[in-house]
């Protein structure tokens, strides 16, 4: 027999958004909750699901549509033999298509008391399920005549999350972003609560899972399909889920035979534990044997002492859970409901006061008149013993009578807690979207803090063109190595995305250099990990301008528009209202003249603005470029002067703004010269300043005299010392330690000063990235690996977008 803590988990699937899925078809989300113990897992039981009240009301108020609702083809449902909850199935046909789900699935899981004390996390698994509609004639044909009965779903991507401290009552926003080949977003809100303690004659069986492949967290559940819990080519021992698991979901918390039954020797009733004696399963067949085994020899006083400890620990835990739910209930009513909604709901917005057993006093903060503290618990004193004596009679005190009294009181408190929990779910269903938006703000602050552990900030006092430290790249490499050795990543306190953050040793380290205005007083040098005031603007904050924000993304040498796809998708996750132009006008011409490439880009931008944001619809215009794409952008800017008042952020990844240095030959530079002579590449000749005998008549020098950087509110130059494809000083546009490698040093210095002369220093950010690249191959040796990381490394993209959201607003 074992004592179990009953934890309830409610998953609110708020919405789904297609960011960049490759295939049209029928989709839905399938979820499961479990706790892992080595190679075994204890499954949570899904027992109920419902739609939010607002969504149901909207559906009922509308006349029955003549056409099928493509976003509600198969209703939300529970698959009992897999212990999973699936949302409604919806048809995805368009890019940036958004589906309002508002489906809620309820899970219940029973955890041993010792496991709850050690705060072992639960795992939430979310599968993206897909049905190919090719055999139905495609998505359009299926939408006209849906045949949902013959569709077969399969799991195409899986995301895993750890739910920490579920016993404290979580209320967390949890965005689920699937892998880069199925780039879409599901917004989930997670709610948890402890509802009861239950005494089980038979322990809940666990289900065996297949071994995890080394180094792959995403492998488990990847090949699963709707028809089988875990389809795999490797042999898996199937263990059936016994009836006792299903019984765990029956009835309300505390109102059934598993937690009721006031008989003193009842084998299935609410139970508690006193001290370590209750931590391990035993042969006890009743609550009295479980709690008071061997204590009768100590007499009534010993029995009362043990009973008092049980009351304190278990009823105290339930009362604290009630207080936390009451606090969240009040928060929802005051922050997420309008005054009109509160008046319409009336008494439903009131938290009833918790009634505790005689001899126990509830903390006043658990009432409806004040918010409850997370640590609120009843005060237990000697009066509990006196109350038990008065209720039972001193002469009748024994193991059976005390166990009956304990079962009754646990059941009474757990019933009140269950009533509040379901009342809370009911109220939240009236404000499901507002609740998600409220919790999203806390998530945004949390994710900034998590990524901020890998960001080191410096405030610079000197001129933009001539920094004091000429070897800043070497200093950053050493600081990055120290940080990876000494820093420890902070584990999220509530919901942990197992696919989001790499280990601290594998994360890229970002060094930020921000410049003070020319008139500002000098500041002390050194690194800081404290966010600056400007960084506090979270992505969901209201924007300060009218119109849309257009991002123009420009690829590099011999690239294409697909190169910038990951950067575009990650920005779109946080800024769904933004629009994007992934430039393709120079895909076949990156070896031509930069001036001609700039003309083509400018015409492409003008045409896009005329088509998608004409007149006053354009609010801001930003450019994000990789490699020589930054030079193409600068070539196009003079032709876009009519939009100069709209230009906001210019961000370049490893762009050689002042060309290549060819005085000291490296393996890469040798290859560059061979390619230049063999392909007769104009752009490579311009990059190496070989397009004119007079260096002051070359393209790059003339470009340095052209307006560009000064148009933007933010100029962000991102570089990497390991990137040999773009010289470090050239990507940072500074007179640094590489000056001696330039063939024309005076011309180089003049170019740098020309670029920065009209620019206000406080608008400039220099980001130096130190990548973790363990592979030692030719790409690493010639410096190409770091150059490509800017296109493939999502952690650095997320780090910049989250921690510097003001650049993308």
N, C-alpha and C positions, 0 to 999 in steps of 0.2 A: 504494500500500500504506500502511496506517495502523496504528499501535499503539493498542490500546484497553484501558482499564481496565474490568474486568468487575465490576459492582456488582450484588449480589442484594438484593432487597427482599421481605420477607415481611409480608403484611398479615393480622393476626388479627382477624377480625370477631367480637367477643366476644358482643355482645347488641344487640337492637333494642327500643326502648320507644316505644309510641304515647303521646305526651303529649296531643295535640289534633288528630288528623287528622280531616278533614271527611267522608271517604268510607270505608266498608267495602270490602274487596276484597283482591286478591292482590298482595303486595309482594315485592320483593327489592332488593338493593343491587348495583350494578354499578360496578366500579372499573377505572381505567386509570392507568398510570404513564408519564410522558414528560418530555422536556426540551425546552423551547422555545428557538428561536433565531430571533428576529424573527417572521416569519409562517410558519415551518416548525417541525415538531416531530419529535423522535427518539423513537419509541415503545419502551417496554419490552415485553418479550415474556413473557406469562404461560405457564409451561410445566408447572406442577404445582399441585395443590390437595389438601388432606386435611382431615379432621376431627380435633379434639383427641381424645386417647386416652381421657380421662375420659368424653367424650360417647359415643364408640364403645362403650366398656365398658358404660356404662349402657344403651345401646340393645340390646346383645347379651344382657345379663343379664335383660332383661324378656321375658316371653312375647309372642309376636306379637299385637298388639292387634286386637280385632275391628273397631274403627273406624279410619278414616284419621287419621294424625297431621296436623292442620291446620297445624302449624308446620314441616312438612317435606314439602311437596307435590311440589316439583321439586328434585332434588339440586343442590348447587353444581357449577358447570361453567365451562369456558373457551370463549370465542368467539374462535377463532383469527383469523378475517378482520378482527375489530375490535380484536384485542390487548387483550381485556378479561377480567376474572374476575368472575363473578356468584355471589353467595351462594345458598343454598337459597331457594326461594320459600315464603312463609308467609301464612296467612290472618289478617287483622286484622279483628276484629268489635267489640272493646270498647275503651272509654277506659282508659288506663293499662295496656293489655295489653303484656306483656313476652315477648320471644322469645329464648331462649338459642340463639345461632347456633354459635359456636365453629368457624367455617369459616376455613381458612387458605389464602390464595392466594400463590403464589411467582412473582415477576417477576425477569427478568434484563435488564439494560441495559448496553450498552457505551459508554463515554465516552472521548473523546480525552484523551490525557495533559495537553495544555495546558488543556483544559476542567476537568479534575479539579484542576489546580493553581490555577485561578482560583475554585474552589469555586462553580461555577454550580449553582444548585439544581435539583432535580427537582420536577415538579408531580404531585400526586396528585389525581385527579378521581373523585369519588364521586357516582353518580346514584341517585336514588330512583326505582325502576321500579314502575309500577302497572298492574294489569289490572282493568278495570271488569267486574264480574260481573253487571251488570243483565240481559244477554242470557241468562245462565244461571239466572235466577230469583232473584238476590240472593245475598249471602254465606252465609246460612243454608242455602239450597237447594243451593248449590255445595258447602258443607261436607259435606253428606250424600252427594252423588254427584259428586265432583270430576271434571271433564273438563279436565285440564291441557293436553291437546294442542291444544285449540281456543282457548286464551287468548292474547291479544295484549298485550304489554307496551309501555308508552311511558314516557319519562322525564318526570317532573313537577317535579323540582327537582334542582339540581346544586350541590355545594359543592366548592371548590378549596382545596388546601393546597400550600404550598411546603415541600419537604424540603431543609433546608440541611445542608451538611457530611455528606452521606451516606457519604463515604469514611472518616469517623472511626468509623463504627459507631453507628447510632442505635438506641435502645430507648426508645420514647416512647408514652405514652398519648395518644390523639387522639380526643376526642368530636366527632362530626359532628352538628351541629344544623341541620336544614334550615329553609327560610324560614318566615315566620309563618303562611302559608296551608297549610303542610304541617308542622306543629310536631311533630317526632318526633326521637328521639335514637338514633344508632348509635355504640356504643363500639368503637373500633378501636385496636389496638396495632400500632405500626410498628417493624419490625426491619430494619436494613440492615447490609451488610458488603461489603468489597472481597475478592473471592475469587481473582482471577487477572489476568494481562496476556495479551492475545492479539494476534497479528499477522494483519491482514486484507489479502488481496490486493485485494479490492474493498471500498471503504468502504460502511458500512451506509447504505442510502437513508433519507431522511426523508420524512415524509408532510405534505403541504401542508394547512394549516388555513385556514378562512375568516377574514377580517379580524374583529377584535373591534369591536363597537359602542362608540363613544366613551362613557366614563363607566360602562360596564357590564362588570363582571368576571364576572357570573353568566350572561351571555347565551350564552357558548360552551357547547355541549353541551346547552343547555336543551331544544331541540326534538328531540334525538336519540331514536331508538327502538331497540328490540331488534333490529330487522331492518336498520337502516342506521347506519353509524358516525356520521354527522352530517347528519341531514335538515335542510334549510334552504331557504327560498324564494330566497335569493341564490345565484348560480351559484358552484360550488366545483369547482376542478380536482381530480379524483381521481387520486391517484398510488398505484399498487398497491404493496403491501409485498413486496419481492423475497424469493427463497428464502434469501438470505444472512441475513435477519433471523431467520427460523425456525431457521437453522443455529446462530445465536448461543445458542439455548437447549438445544442438544443436548449430551448427555454431562455428566459432572460437571465441576467446575472443574479444568481441567488434565489430564483423563484422556482426551482425544480427539484427533482429528487437528488440531483448531484450535489446540491448545496443547501437543500432544505431538509425535511425529515427530522423533526425535533426530537426523535427518540434518542435516549442517552447512549444507546449502543448502536445506533444506525450506522451502517457501513458506507453510505453515500450521502454525506451531508457536508455543509461548509465546515472547513476545519482550519486550524492555525497551528503554529509550531512555537515551542518555547525553547530557545537556545539551540545548541548544536545537536541535541538529541533528536530533533525533527528533521535534520538535514538529509539523512539517508533512508532509503526504503527499508521497511521492516516487515515482519510477518503479522503486524497488527491488523485486525479486521474491523476496528471501530475507532471513532474519534477519541473515545476515552482511553483506549489502549495506546493510541498514538501519542497523546499528550501527556498522560499521567502514568505511564507504565512504570511500575516499581516505586511510585511516590506515595502510595497509600500507607506504607509502613511509617512514614514521617508524620502521620496524623493530619487532621484538618488544616492546621496552619501551613504545612508544607504544600498541600493541595491548593490552598488559597494563594500562596506565593507564586506557584507556577501559573495559576489561572490569571493572576494579575499581570505577569510577564507576557502571556499570550494576548491578553486584551491590549496591552500597551503596544505590542509589536504589530499585530495584524489589524485590529480596528484602527489603531493609529495610522497605519499605512493607507487604509481605505479613506479615512478622514482627510489625510493629506492629499490624496488623489481627488477627493471631492472639492477641497479648497482650490486646487489648481484648475480644475474644470470650471469652478465658479468664477475664478479670475478671468479665464479666457472667455467665458460666456458674457461677462460684463464688457470685456473689450470688444467683442463682436457687436454687441448691442449698441455701444456708444460710438464705435469707429466705423462700422460697416453698414449699419442700418440708418435710413433717413428718419427724420422726426415723424413723417407720415407713416412709415412702416412700423415704427415703434408704437404709435397710437393704434394702428390697425391690429397689430399682434396682441397688444394689451398685456394681460397677465402672463402670457408666454415669455415675456422679457424679464420676468422676475425670478430670481434664484431663491428657491425655498431654503429655509434654514435647516441645517443638518441636525437631525434628532439622534443623539447618542445614547447608549445605555446608561442607566442610572449609575452615578459615581464617576462618570467621565464628562469633562467640560470641554465643549468645542471652543476653539480659538475664535474670538469675535470676528476676525477678518474673513471668516468663511461665509458670513452672511451676505445678503444682497446689498447691504448699505455701504460696504467697503470692498475694495478689491482684495482678493486672497493672496497671501504670500505663498511662494512656492514651497516653503518649508513649514507651512501651517500644519499643525497636528494637535489633537486633543491633549489636554493635560490629564495625566493619570496619577492618582495618589492613593493613599490608604482607604479612601472612600469606596474604591471598587470592591475591596474585600468586604467592607461593611454592607454595601449594596447587595453583594452575593449572599451574605449571611441573612439579610432581611428577606431576600426573595426566596431562598431555599429553606432556610432554617438551619441553625447550627447542627442540630442532631441529624439532619438529612444530607449533610455535605459528604459526598463521595465522588469517585471518578465519574460515574454515570450522570449524576445530577449536574455537576459542573460542566461536563461536556455538552449536555442538553442546553444549558443556559448559554454557553459559548456559541453553539450552533445557531441558536435563535437570534442572538445579538449580531453575529456576523451576517446572517441572512437579512436582518432588518436594515443594517447599514448598507450592505451591497445593493439591496433593492432601491434605496434612495439614490445611490450612486448611479445605478443603471438608468433610473428615471431621468436624472440630470443629463446623462450622456446622450440619451435619445432625444431629449428636449433640445440639447445643444445641436445635434445633427439636424433637427428639424428647423431650428432658427437659422443655422448656417445655409440651409438650402434656399432660403429666401434672399440671401446675399452671397451666393457662392462666388460670383465674379469679383465682388468688392473684397471678400475675404482673401481671395488669391492675390489680388493687387496689393492689399495691405501686407501680406506675408512676403510678397516678392521684394519689397523694399528692404526687409531685413536680410533676405538672401543675397541681394546685391551688395550690401555692406559686408556680409560675411565672405563672399567670394573675392572681394577686393582685398580683404585682410589675408586670405589664404595665398593668393598670388603675390601679394606684397612681400612675403617672406623671401622672394627671389629678386627683389628690386632694391638697388642701392642708389641713393640720391646724393647729388653734389650741387651746390650753388656756386656758380662761377662769377668772378668779379672782373676779369680781364677782358680785353677786346676779343671779338668773335674771330678775327683773322689770325691772331698770333697768341696762342695759349701759353701760359707759363710752363706747364709740364709738357715737354716734347716727347716723352715716352709714356703717355697715358695708357696706351694699349698694353704694355708690359705690366704696368701697375694694376690694371683691371684684371689681367689674367691671374696674377698672384692673389688678388682679393677674392676672385671667384673660386680658386682652389681652397682657400681658407674657409670660405662660406660653406662650400660643399662638405668639408670635413667636420666643421663644428656645428653648423646650424641643424636644427631638427624641425621637420615640418610639423605644424600643429594639426592634429587630427580634429576634424570638425566635431563639435559637441553633440550634434543631433543627427543629421543626414549626411553621409559620406558617399560621394560619387566615386566608385572604384575605378572608373575609366577616365576621370578628368585630370587628376594631378599625378604626374610622374613622381617617383621618389626624389628626395632632395639631391641625391647624387647624380640623377639623370636630368634634372631640370636645367634649362638655359638660365643664365644669370644676366639680368638687365641692369646696366649702369646708366643712370639718367644725369645729364648735365643741363641745368637750367640757368639762364643768364639773367642777371639783374639789369635794370635800366642804367644808362650811362651816368645818371646823376645820383644813383643809390650809393649809400655808404658801404664800404667793403665788409664782407663777412668772413668768419673763420672757415678755413677749408676742412674737408673731411667728409666721410660717408655718413649717410643717415638712412634709416628705414622708416622714418615717420612720414606719413602722407602729408603733403602740403595742402593748404586750405582750398586751393582750386580743385583738388582731386576729390573733394567730398560730394561732387554733383553726380548722383547715381543716374544710370541710363533712363530709368522710368520717370525722372523728374520732368515736369512740363517744360517744353522748349520755349525759348525766348524770342522766336521769330515766326513769321508766317511763311507758308509755302513748304515745298519739299526739299530735302537735302539730296542732291545728286552727287554720287561718287563715280568718278571716272578712273578705271583701273587699267594700267598700261603695262604690257609685258615687255620682256627684254629681248636680247639678241637671239634670233632664230626661234623665238617663242610664239605662242598663240594665246588667244583669249582664255583658254582653259587653264593656263598657268596661274591665273589670279583667282581661280574658282574658290579655293579654300578661304582666302582672305575675305572675299565677297560674302561667302556663306556665314562666316563667323561674325561679321558686322551685321548681317541681316538678322541673326539670332536676337541681338539686343535692340536693333532699330528696324522693326518691321515696316515702318512708314517710309524709310529711305528707298531711293531708287538707284539702280546701278547700270553703268555702261561699261562692260568689259570690252575694251577697244579691240577691233579686228581689222582696222583699216591698213595696218602695216604688217600683217602676218607674213606676207610673201615678199616684203621689201625692207627687212631690217638691215640689209647690207648696203642700202642706198644712202643718199645724202640726207643728213639730219634735217636740213631746211625743208626738203620735200616731205619727209615723214611728219614734220611738224605741221605742214599745210594740210596733209591728209587727216591728221588727228583733229586739228581745229575744225575742219569742215564736218567731220563725224560728230563732234560735240555740238556744234551749232544745229545740225540736222536733228540730233536726238532731243535737244532742248525745244526746238520748234514742234516736234511731234508729241512729246510727253509732258512738258511743263512750259507751255507758251505763256507770254505775257508776264503777269506777276506770280505765276505758280511756282517759279524757281525761288526758293528761299536761300539756299547755300549751295556752293559748288566747290567740291574738294577733289584732289587728285592723289592717287596712290600708285606708285610706279616701282618696278623692279629693274635693277641693272640699268642698261642704257635707256629704258623707258623713261627715266627721270630726265634725261637730256632731250628726248622727244617732247616731253611735256613742256620743258623750258623753251623749246623751239616754237611750240604752239601758242604760248601765253601772249606774245605781242599781238597775235591775230584774234585773241579773245578779250581784248581790252574792254569791250562793251559790257562784259560780265565781271569786271575787276571788283566792283562793289559787292558782289556775291561770293567772291572767292574766300574760302575759310581755312582749309587745311591742305598743305602740300606735304606728303609723306613719301620719302624715297627709301627703298631698301637697297643698300649697297650700290649706289649710283656713282660712277666715276665723274663727278661734276667738273673736275679740272683735268681730266684725261689720265693717260697711263704714263708711267715713268720708265723710260727705256734705256737709261744710261747704264744701269747694272742689269745684265741679262739674267733672267731666271728661266726655268724650263717652260713656264707659261708664256713669258714674253717672247721666247724663241718660237714657240708654236704660233703666237699671235702674228709675228712677222712673216712666218711661212704662209699662214692662212691669208694674210693681207696681200702678199705678192701673188699667191696662187689664184685666189678668188677675185683679185682686183676689187676688193671691198672698199667702197668710199667711206663708209662709217668708221671702219677700223683705221683708215688713214687719218681721218679727222680726230679720232680718239688719241692717236699717238702724235698728233700735231705735225703730221708729215704731208698735209694737203697744201702747204705753201712754204716756200723757202724762207719767208719772213715770218717768224712765229707770231708777230703782232697782226698778221693778216690771216691767220688760221681761223677756222670756224669757231673753235672753243674760245679763243680770245675775243672774237667779236660777240659771241654769245654772253661772255662775262660783262660786256658793256650794255647788254639789253635788259630792259626791265623784266622782272619776274617774281623773285622772292618777296619783294615789298608789297605785292598785291594781297598777300595772305595774312590772316590773323595768327596762324600757327605754321611754322616751318619746322618739320621734323626730319632729321637726317639720321638714318639708322645704319650702323656699320659693324664690321666684325674684323678683328685683327687677323683671324685665320683665313679670311677670304682673299685669295690672291687674284681673283678675277676683277676685283675693284680695289685699288690701293687704299689703305686705311685713311691716309690724310686726304685723298681725293674724295672719298665718300663723306668725310666730315667737313670738307671745304675749309682747311686750316693749314697754316704753315707749321708743320710739325717735324718730327724726327726724320721723315723721309725726304726732306728737301734736297739733301745731297744726291739723291738718286735721279733728280730731274735734269734733263738735258739743258733747260733754259731756266735757271733759278730765278732770275730777276723777272722774267715774263710770268712765271708761275706765281710769284708773290703779288705781282700786279693784278693777275686774274682774281686771286682770292680777295684782295681788297676791293676790287671793282664789284664783286658779287655782294659783299656785306656792307658796303658804304651806305646804301639807302635803307637798310633794314634796321628796325628797332630791336635791340638785343633781347628784350623780354619776350619777344615772339618766337624765339629760337629754342629748340630742344635738340640736343645731341644724345642719341641712344647708342650705347656700345653693348653688343650682345656677345656673351661667351657661351658657345654651344658645347654640349656634351656629345662628342663624336668618338665613340670607342673604336670604330673600325679603322684599320691602318691599310689603306689601299691607294691606288693611283689617284683617285679623286681627292683623297685627303692630302696626298703629297703635293699635288699641283694647286690646292686651294679651292677646288670646285665644290667639294662637299659642303663647306660652310655657305657658299654662294647659293646652292640649291636649297639649303635648310630654310631660307627665308620664304620659300614657296611651299615647303612641305611640313614644317614644324608648327603644328597647331598650338602647342603650349605658349610659344612666344607671341603668336597672334592673339590668343586669349588674354595673355598677360598685359599686352599693350591696350587692347580694346577695353578691358575691365578697369584697369588702373588709371587709364587716361581717357575716360569716357567723354570728357569735354572736347576732345579733338574730333569726335565723331557725331556730336549732337546735331 
